[in-house]
């Protein structure tokens, strides 16, 4: 979708549809809504009085202008009550509006940016909402006989705010495109998204933006001593890849943010095989890796004054004659031995070696992102993703970034009492506890491999997939988490972590 910023008044636009947002408790119409209403001869006011337009959250009403305006349609979308309003509501409302406009057959839409969150942030939220709401994944389907799409979005900037709106549009476009890029990769069937395919996508990003990308093959991974990573990989015929993508936008001697992403391109569970029901969704167990790469891509596009490196261990987790067995012991890159009690707790094994590698590179702070535990959904449902950390300062910055991105994160504790649950009789540590608190145990396991480096673990398993079309979400991969990571990078570029 082409997105442009213009000056002018919304009633004068000839776009295929004009989108007007209303609060539920708006009372007398004001601002842009009042201007459009006046041009329509009071039609919107009449619908409000009659109760047909209430302004309830995500409520839409399509009005045909019948020649009263240059545009043939006006779409009214509700924002709920003013005292509950935030960026999430704005994004979701415009995602719903975008789908309604597309359904009506309009190929272009115009929106007047009102400073509900400030001109720049409002523009960003509108662009993100409409771009995310229009996402489809149809690569493997025949095109419909009649294909309708919204090709153009025009944002009309208030007087004196053109620069702020343009900046918001750019941030919104790049953030939403990064999210949709992750959705594309996570929605791909596993036979189209192997470790080699994921590495190729990272290399394409590097070529596109002039970044440095290294892809390490099995012999190099063996030479580095990544026994935990290779233990997971040994059951698959697909060769493992260690993907390292660098963006150097900060000072040469400045800190480098490390993003470590889980890249299991298909997770059968290995010998500890998963139930067949729902296993097809395990094609998206590489979302964390995709988000790490997408974040570097977005920060490079935004020319952030920051150094950032993505480290993505990519492999399948498959059963077979050469597969890792429950009870095996492997050795991580830092020398720690691990008793593998469950081969389906494989994400933490590959991340252990990737975290060791990230610390060896001197990356700091380090944030790992992974669809690590199904228990995350039991803990937080599909509303938020979990975070565990050894740095409260880093968590505060992540929480601020999530709020700015319209996403939700919640911290889980890493009390020392959890460590004893990982004690093994035959190795330094075991990969599961066998008891409760499995999400926290997964985070505590990873903590063993970062030393004193400021680190946070984001478990996005709860929010990785949507079963319904709702707001900015469509069915399939959600891409949730990547806009938080982008916002975190931009925040650290302005103010490095100090504690």
Secondary structure, DSSP 8 states (H G I E B T S, - for coil): -EEEEE-S-GGG--SSEEEEEE-TT--S--HHHHHHHHHTTSHHHHHHHTTS----TT-EEEEE-TTSSSSSEEEEEE---GGG--HHHHHHHHHHHHHHHHHTT-SEEEEE---SS-HHHHHHHHHHHHHHHT----TTS---SS-----EEEEE--TT-HHHHHHHHHHHHHHHHHHHHHHHHHHS-TTTS-HHHHHHHHHHHHHHHT-EEEEE-HHHHHHTT-HHHHHHHTT-SS--EEEEEEEE-S-TTS-EEEEEEEEEEEE--TTS---STTGGGGGGTTHHHHHHHHHHHHHHHTT-S-EEEEEEEEEEE--STTS--TTEEEE-TTS-EEEES-TT--HHHHHHHHHHHHHHTT--SEEEEE---THHHHHHTTT-EEEEES-HHHHHHHHHHHHHHT--EEE----GGGGGGG--SSSSEES--SSS-HHHHHHHHHHTTTTTS-EEEEE-TTTSEESS-BTTB-SEE--TTHHHHHHHHHHHHHS----
